[in-house]
């Protein structure tokens, strides 16, 4: 038993080392600062003009809170953790394995006592950590910048960060699926450009197309199961999320039970996400083990 635990610990150490190296390599990209700047400035631009647009009394704290948090929620789904960020992540993950195979880096790593499974899992964890750390940084900075730029009371930060927490949980789920799919495609397809095109089609299918077809509520279908998970954990985010959903239907307040009643079982949703994630990683492992690397 002790020998088995020692071997497992050694394997995990190798996987963690590869994950750390991948994480650091990605954080050295200068384009990250540019993307972060674009996200913060664009959110401030999209948040501007709320008071004048909806003709809200500045002394009505509850209505202002609903407006700013709901707008931040929708911007988060569609923009902050949406189109530009997902495209940027797809650009990185599409060549995660194939580029290193073509450059000879993978062969160099595998000549050491590192198994292919350890290498593959390390790459997955490294990219997944990177995506979520970047999301965490942006979701911490954006509400703070919003408060400073618009001169809002500090009390607004609490509901804003509740929404940011909801977005972060959503980002963990979404980036896990995107990373595993990208890793699998990069193992299978030699040219990263083709992998990137497949990822773009995937994002269009599950994100943009449902958004366009569901303009009345402004909510992509992909997002709806996520709310059932948040409801299950009961971490106090639902009131803000409900106001966010109702914002696009012309009202500020609706019952959270009314909004989230038809989103299905949260446990089944979690099992579905986990099943897809494991399936993609197992498929990636099968492809990578059979692949000739020279």
Buried (B, 14 or more C-beta within 10 A) or exposed (E): EEEEEEEEEEBEEBBBBBBBBBBEEBEEEEEBEEBBEBBBEBBBEBBEEBBEEEEBEEEEEEBBBBBBBBBBBBBBBBBBBBBBBBEBBBBBBBBBBBBBBEEEEBEEBBEEEBEBBBBBBBBBBBBBBBBBEBBBEBBEBBBEBBBEBBEBEEEBBEBBBBBBBBBBBBBBBBBBBBBBBBBBBBBBBBBBEBBBBBBBEBBEEBBBEBBEEBEEBBBBBBBBBBBBBBBEEEEEBBBBBBBBBBBBEEEBBBEBEEBBEEBBEBEEBBEEBEEBBEEBBEBBBEBBEEBEEE
